[in-house]
Amino acid sequence: MFAGSFDPFTNGHLDLVERAAVLFDEVLVAVGDNPAKRTLFTTAERVAMVTEVVGGDRIRSVSFSGLLVDAASAHGAGVLIRGLRGAADMDLEGRNGLANRDLSGVETLFLLSAPQWSFVSSSLVKEIAAHGGDVSGYVPPAVLAALARALH
C-alpha cells in the first residue's frame, strides 16, 4: 500500500508506484481523506486522478480515513511503501514506520526518490500552478488538466 494525500498526484508519486509494482504483485494506492486538511481536490477527485494515471489490473486506488495501519489491514496490505526525498523525510517516515509496526506489525519499505523528483511535492506544484507557472514537467497530463480546471 502506497498512501498519501496526492493533492495532486505528481510524477514523483507515479515513479514510486511504478517501481513498487515491480516489487509486488499488486499495489494499492490509498488516497487519504483527512477532513482537517485543506485540499484543492476532493477525495473522490484525487482517487479518480490516481486511477486515470495508474489504474489497472495490478494497481488500484482507494480512499481511506483514520489510521493508515487500519486501512492496510482492511485491504490485506502487509507492507507500506513510503518515498524518501531526503534526510528530513527519513526522520519523519522512520518514526512513522516504527509506530505503524508497533501498532499493527505492518512493515514499511522505503524507496528513495529518483533524483529528478527529489524536490517535487504536491504543495510546491499547487503553489507554482496557482501563480500561473508551468508544472507540466512535474505532473502527469491528466493531473495537469485537472489543475487547469481547478485553478482557472
C-alpha positions as CSV (number, residue, x, y, z in Angstrom):
1,M,0.0,0.0,0.0
2,F,1.3,3.4,-1.0
3,A,-0.6,6.1,0.8
4,G,-0.7,9.9,0.7
5,S,-3.0,12.8,0.2
6,F,-1.9,13.0,-3.5
7,D,-3.2,16.6,-3.8
8,P,-2.2,16.5,-6.6
9,F,-0.6,13.2,-7.7
10,T,2.9,14.1,-9.1
11,N,5.5,12.4,-11.3
12,G,7.4,11.6,-8.2
13,H,4.4,9.6,-6.9
14,L,4.0,7.9,-10.3
15,D,7.6,6.9,-10.2
16,L,7.3,5.3,-6.8
17,V,4.1,3.4,-7.8
18,E,5.7,2.1,-10.9
19,R,8.8,1.0,-9.0
20,A,6.7,-0.7,-6.3
21,A,4.7,-2.5,-9.0
22,V,8.0,-4.2,-10.0
23,L,8.4,-5.5,-6.4
24,F,4.9,-6.6,-5.6
25,D,2.1,-8.5,-7.4
26,E,-0.4,-5.7,-6.6
27,V,0.0,-2.1,-5.4
28,L,-2.8,-0.3,-3.7
29,V,-2.6,3.5,-3.9
30,A,-4.5,4.7,-0.8
31,V,-5.7,8.3,-1.0
32,G,-6.1,9.8,2.4
33,D,-9.3,11.6,3.4
34,N,-8.4,13.9,6.3
35,P,-11.2,16.5,6.9
36,A,-8.7,18.6,8.9
37,K,-6.5,19.0,5.9
38,R,-7.4,21.7,3.3
39,T,-7.1,20.2,-0.1
40,L,-7.6,21.6,-3.6
41,F,-9.3,18.4,-4.8
42,T,-12.0,16.3,-3.1
43,T,-11.1,12.8,-2.1
44,A,-13.2,11.4,-5.0
45,E,-11.4,13.7,-7.5
46,R,-8.0,12.6,-6.1
47,V,-8.9,8.9,-6.3
48,A,-10.2,9.4,-9.9
49,M,-6.9,11.2,-10.9
50,V,-4.8,8.4,-9.5
51,T,-7.0,5.8,-11.2
52,E,-6.7,7.6,-14.5
53,V,-2.9,7.8,-14.2
54,V,-2.0,4.4,-12.8
55,G,-5.2,2.3,-12.6
56,G,-5.1,-1.3,-14.0
57,D,-5.1,-4.9,-13.1
58,R,-2.2,-4.7,-10.7
59,I,-2.5,-1.1,-9.4
60,R,-5.7,0.0,-7.7
61,S,-6.7,3.2,-5.9
62,V,-8.9,3.6,-2.9
63,S,-9.7,6.2,-0.3
64,F,-9.2,5.8,3.4
65,S,-9.6,7.9,6.6
66,G,-8.3,7.3,10.0
67,L,-5.2,5.3,10.8
68,L,-3.1,4.1,7.8
69,V,-2.5,0.7,9.5
70,D,-6.3,0.2,9.8
71,A,-6.7,0.8,6.1
72,A,-3.8,-1.6,5.3
73,S,-5.4,-4.2,7.5
74,A,-8.8,-3.7,5.9
75,H,-7.3,-4.2,2.4
76,G,-4.9,-7.0,3.3
77,A,-1.8,-5.0,2.7
78,G,1.2,-6.3,4.7
79,V,3.7,-3.7,3.5
80,L,3.5,0.1,3.4
81,I,5.5,1.8,0.7
82,R,7.0,5.3,1.6
83,G,9.1,7.5,-0.6
84,L,12.1,9.4,0.8
85,R,13.3,12.6,-0.8
86,G,16.0,13.3,1.7
87,A,17.2,13.2,5.3
88,A,14.2,15.1,6.7
89,D,11.8,12.6,5.2
90,M,13.8,9.7,6.7
91,D,13.5,11.1,10.2
92,L,9.7,11.6,10.0
93,E,9.0,8.5,7.9
94,G,11.3,6.3,10.1
95,R,9.4,7.3,13.2
96,N,6.0,6.7,11.5
97,G,7.2,3.3,10.2
98,L,8.3,2.3,13.7
99,A,4.9,3.4,15.1
100,N,3.0,1.6,12.4
101,R,4.9,-1.7,13.0
102,D,4.4,-1.3,16.8
103,L,0.6,-0.7,16.3
104,S,-0.1,-3.5,13.8
105,G,3.0,-5.4,12.8
106,V,2.9,-4.0,9.3
107,E,6.3,-3.3,7.7
108,T,7.4,-0.2,5.9
109,L,9.5,-0.3,2.8
110,F,11.3,2.9,1.9
111,L,12.0,3.8,-1.7
112,L,14.4,6.6,-2.4
113,S,13.0,9.3,-4.7
114,A,14.6,9.5,-8.1
115,P,16.9,12.5,-8.1
116,Q,14.8,14.4,-10.7
117,W,11.8,14.3,-8.4
118,S,13.6,14.8,-5.0
119,F,12.4,18.4,-4.8
120,V,8.9,17.9,-6.1
121,S,6.0,18.0,-3.7
122,S,2.3,18.4,-4.1
123,S,2.4,21.7,-2.2
124,L,5.1,23.0,-4.5
125,V,3.1,22.0,-7.6
126,K,0.0,23.7,-6.2
127,E,1.9,26.9,-5.4
128,I,3.6,27.2,-8.8
129,A,0.3,26.4,-10.6
130,A,-1.7,28.8,-8.6
131,H,0.7,31.6,-9.7
132,G,0.4,30.7,-13.3
133,G,3.7,28.7,-13.5
134,D,4.3,25.7,-15.7
135,V,4.1,22.5,-13.8
136,S,3.8,20.2,-16.9
137,G,7.2,18.6,-16.0
138,Y,6.0,17.7,-12.5
139,V,2.7,16.0,-13.0
140,P,1.1,13.6,-15.4
141,P,-1.0,15.1,-18.2
142,A,-4.3,14.1,-16.6
143,V,-3.3,15.9,-13.4
144,L,-2.2,18.9,-15.4
145,A,-5.6,19.1,-17.0
146,A,-7.3,18.8,-13.6
147,L,-5.1,21.5,-12.1
148,A,-6.0,23.8,-15.0
149,R,-9.7,23.3,-14.4
150,A,-9.4,23.8,-10.7
151,L,-7.3,26.9,-10.8
152,H,-8.7,28.8,-13.7
